């Protein structure tokens, strides 16, 4: 679709949705809160109407309460990436182009109806025709059930077109603060990188193999094995995982699954990803985690992954330690190492607000990471502090993990699960000979000053 026509279509969807919001808000007669909620809800529906680019962009925007406000963030978190499937003939043609033959020839069987359909790809169940030895894990025998993820034929073109339109729209004279305009431009840049990764399914396969290697010795974590002989840029074939979604946990517990134990282990596994491995699953919504009949956590969909270097992991450990001890100054100092820079003239005000937020949400009676994390991002936005996308993504991932864990075990303390990794990382850092050599002169000077008193 030409840019002009697509632009008109996008504008038409938002006008129609926002007009509906105005009616529901009684044309301004409702309370301000009700008006904001109505417009936020219709904005979410507009994103769902418009397809992959807007769904993914909305999901990224949901980590930025500093820019978009609490009501819109709440709605964007609920974005449903479900669309009608493409016709089977289009799927067959896509597989034929990618793998050189029709799916009925490649697999022993291939179900025409997808088991899941999203804006970028859809998943079909199939059966392997021959055995396969994966990069990690036990061989998959002939007759094994697999999930075949097929990119929608028009996904790349639609995403590229919508991204061009979004960039052009950002240049319009909207009544935006300079900081918010810059944040939106950064969001579009991050969005372009994220979508480029998701539009090449081989990247997801390589990430899945990396996670399988990382957790090869963890008996409670399962990562689907990738079938590389049946994988290409637009087709990804992986082991099919049977299990229960979080909404089906009552049935799982009746079958003997230890939900509380899995909640704790899942939180620990996430902290290990962040603080030890430096790679973390950044899209852990309930549809991407299964509980298997043999009481394991199965990770699915590795399209969005965060990466952290050693210095960033150390800074995160320091921030988590600061949260445990309620030390706002320490939290700000180490957040700066992660790119959150508070101007000197605003530091006292930000520190005071952060201390108050910690007291409200991180008391010994119960830590509420969701309200702390999203409240922290909103508070930084109110003070005009820029938030790097990676920082927001990490906070959102931590908040999501807490939500998933509490669905299994309501009393879990997600920050407490980080303690062994935080203390271990900080202890190793302190014992590092190179770091010790850096600190020794200052320590000697401090000791001499004490003796001189």
ChimeraX attribute file (.defattr): number of C-alpha atoms within 10 A of each C-alpha:
attribute: neighborCount
match mode: 1-to-1
recipient: residues
	/A:1	10
	/A:2	7
	/A:3	12
	/A:4	10
	/A:5	10
	/A:6	15
	/A:7	18
	/A:8	10
	/A:9	14
	/A:10	19
	/A:11	13
	/A:12	13
	/A:13	18
	/A:14	19
	/A:15	14
	/A:16	13
	/A:17	20
	/A:18	19
	/A:19	15
	/A:20	16
	/A:21	22
	/A:22	18
	/A:23	13
	/A:24	16
	/A:25	20
	/A:26	13
	/A:27	12
	/A:28	12
	/A:29	12
	/A:30	14
	/A:31	11
	/A:32	11
	/A:33	10
	/A:34	17
	/A:35	21
	/A:36	17
	/A:37	19
	/A:38	23
	/A:39	22
	/A:40	23
	/A:41	22
	/A:42	22
	/A:43	22
	/A:44	25
	/A:45	19
	/A:46	22
	/A:47	24
	/A:48	22
	/A:49	16
	/A:50	17
	/A:51	20
	/A:52	24
	/A:53	25
	/A:54	22
	/A:55	25
	/A:56	22
	/A:57	20
	/A:58	23
	/A:59	23
	/A:60	22
	/A:61	23
	/A:62	26
	/A:63	27
	/A:64	26
	/A:65	23
	/A:66	26
	/A:67	25
	/A:68	19
	/A:69	15
	/A:70	19
	/A:71	18
	/A:72	24
	/A:73	24
	/A:74	18
	/A:75	21
	/A:76	27
	/A:77	18
	/A:78	14
	/A:79	19
	/A:80	15
	/A:81	16
	/A:82	17
	/A:83	17
	/A:84	10
	/A:85	18
	/A:86	17
	/A:87	11
	/A:88	13
	/A:89	10
	/A:90	12
	/A:91	25
	/A:92	17
	/A:93	16
	/A:94	21
	/A:95	25
	/A:96	15
	/A:97	14
	/A:98	17
	/A:99	18
	/A:100	12
	/A:101	15
	/A:102	17
	/A:103	22
	/A:104	15
	/A:105	12
	/A:106	19
	/A:107	18
	/A:108	16
	/A:109	16
	/A:110	21
	/A:111	15
	/A:112	16
	/A:113	15
	/A:114	20
	/A:115	13
	/A:116	15
	/A:117	20
	/A:118	19
	/A:119	22
	/A:120	26
	/A:121	25
	/A:122	24
	/A:123	22
	/A:124	20
	/A:125	21
	/A:126	25
	/A:127	22
	/A:128	22
	/A:129	17
	/A:130	13
	/A:131	13
	/A:132	18
	/A:133	14
	/A:134	17
	/A:135	16
	/A:136	16
	/A:137	15
	/A:138	10
	/A:139	13
	/A:140	19
	/A:141	14
	/A:142	14
	/A:143	15
	/A:144	17
	/A:145	21
	/A:146	24
	/A:147	23
	/A:148	27
	/A:149	25
	/A:150	26
	/A:151	25
	/A:152	21
	/A:153	16
	/A:154	11
	/A:155	16
	/A:156	18
	/A:157	11
	/A:158	17
	/A:159	21
	/A:160	15
	/A:161	16
	/A:162	20
	/A:163	19
	/A:164	13
	/A:165	16
	/A:166	18
	/A:167	14
	/A:168	11
	/A:169	12
	/A:170	15
	/A:171	10
	/A:172	8
	/A:173	7
	/A:174	9
	/A:175	7
	/A:176	11
	/A:177	11
	/A:178	9
	/A:179	14
	/A:180	16
	/A:181	16
	/A:182	14
	/A:183	19
	/A:184	20
	/A:185	16
	/A:186	14
	/A:187	18
	/A:188	20
	/A:189	14
	/A:190	16
	/A:191	21
	/A:192	17
	/A:193	11
	/A:194	17
	/A:195	20
	/A:196	15
	/A:197	16
	/A:198	22
	/A:199	20
	/A:200	18
	/A:201	24
	/A:202	21
	/A:203	18
	/A:204	21
	/A:205	26
	/A:206	15
	/A:207	19
	/A:208	23
	/A:209	21
	/A:210	16
	/A:211	23
	/A:212	22
	/A:213	15
	/A:214	15
	/A:215	17
	/A:216	15
	/A:217	9
	/A:218	12
	/A:219	10
	/A:220	19
	/A:221	21
	/A:222	20
	/A:223	26
	/A:224	23
	/A:225	25
	/A:226	29
	/A:227	22
	/A:228	18
	/A:229	11
	/A:230	18
	/A:231	21
	/A:232	19
	/A:233	17
	/A:234	21
	/A:235	26
	/A:236	25
	/A:237	27
	/A:238	24
	/A:239	21
	/A:240	19
	/A:241	19
	/A:242	12
	/A:243	19
	/A:244	18
	/A:245	15
	/A:246	20
	/A:247	12
	/A:248	12
	/A:249	19
	/A:250	13
	/A:251	11
	/A:252	20
	/A:253	15
	/A:254	9
	/A:255	12
	/A:256	11
	/A:257	19
	/A:258	17
	/A:259	21
	/A:260	18
	/A:261	14
	/A:262	20
	/A:263	23
	/A:264	18
	/A:265	18
	/A:266	24
	/A:267	24
	/A:268	20
	/A:269	20
	/A:270	23
	/A:271	24
	/A:272	21
	/A:273	20
	/A:274	25
	/A:275	24
	/A:276	20
	/A:277	17
	/A:278	16
	/A:279	20
	/A:280	24
	/A:281	23
	/A:282	21
	/A:283	22
	/A:284	24
	/A:285	15
	/A:286	15
	/A:287	14
	/A:288	15
	/A:289	20
	/A:290	22
	/A:291	26
	/A:292	19
	/A:293	15
	/A:294	12
	/A:295	21
	/A:296	22
	/A:297	22
	/A:298	20
	/A:299	21
	/A:300	20
	/A:301	20
	/A:302	23
	/A:303	21
	/A:304	16
	/A:305	17
	/A:306	17
	/A:307	16
	/A:308	19
	/A:309	13
	/A:310	14
	/A:311	11
	/A:312	19
	/A:313	21
	/A:314	21
	/A:315	20
	/A:316	23
	/A:317	23
	/A:318	21
	/A:319	23
	/A:320	21
	/A:321	21
	/A:322	18
	/A:323	21
	/A:324	17
	/A:325	14
	/A:326	19
	/A:327	17
	/A:328	20
	/A:329	18
	/A:330	18
	/A:331	22
	/A:332	20
	/A:333	17
	/A:334	21
	/A:335	19
	/A:336	13
	/A:337	14
	/A:338	20
	/A:339	15
	/A:340	17
	/A:341	18
	/A:342	20
	/A:343	12
	/A:344	9
	/A:345	8
	/A:346	12
	/A:347	15
	/A:348	13
	/A:349	12
	/A:350	23
	/A:351	18
	/A:352	13
	/A:353	17
	/A:354	23
	/A:355	17
	/A:356	14
	/A:357	20
	/A:358	25
	/A:359	14
	/A:360	14
	/A:361	18
	/A:362	20
	/A:363	15
	/A:364	8
	/A:365	7
	/A:366	12
	/A:367	22
	/A:368	19
	/A:369	23
	/A:370	18
	/A:371	15
	/A:372	21
	/A:373	21
	/A:374	21
	/A:375	19
	/A:376	20
	/A:377	22
	/A:378	22
	/A:379	18
	/A:380	21
	/A:381	20
	/A:382	13
	/A:383	16
	/A:384	17
	/A:385	19
	/A:386	19
	/A:387	20
	/A:388	16
	/A:389	20
	/A:390	16
	/A:391	18
	/A:392	21
	/A:393	20
	/A:394	21
	/A:395	21
	/A:396	24
	/A:397	21
	/A:398	23
	/A:399	21
	/A:400	20
	/A:401	25
	/A:402	24
	/A:403	21
	/A:404	20
	/A:405	25
	/A:406	18
	/A:407	18
	/A:408	22
	/A:409	17
	/A:410	13
	/A:411	12
	/A:412	20
	/A:413	18
	/A:414	25
	/A:415	21
	/A:416	15
	/A:417	19
	/A:418	21
	/A:419	17
	/A:420	12
	/A:421	17
	/A:422	25
	/A:423	14
	/A:424	14
	/A:425	19
	/A:426	17
	/A:427	11
	/A:428	11
	/A:429	15
	/A:430	13
	/A:431	11
	/A:432	11
	/A:433	11
	/A:434	10
	/A:435	11
	/A:436	13
	/A:437	10
	/A:438	10
	/A:439	12
	/A:440	11
	/A:441	11
	/A:442	11
	/A:443	12
	/A:444	11
	/A:445	10
	/A:446	12
	/A:447	11
	/A:448	11
	/A:449	10
	/A:450	9
	/A:451	7
	/A:452	7
	/A:453	5
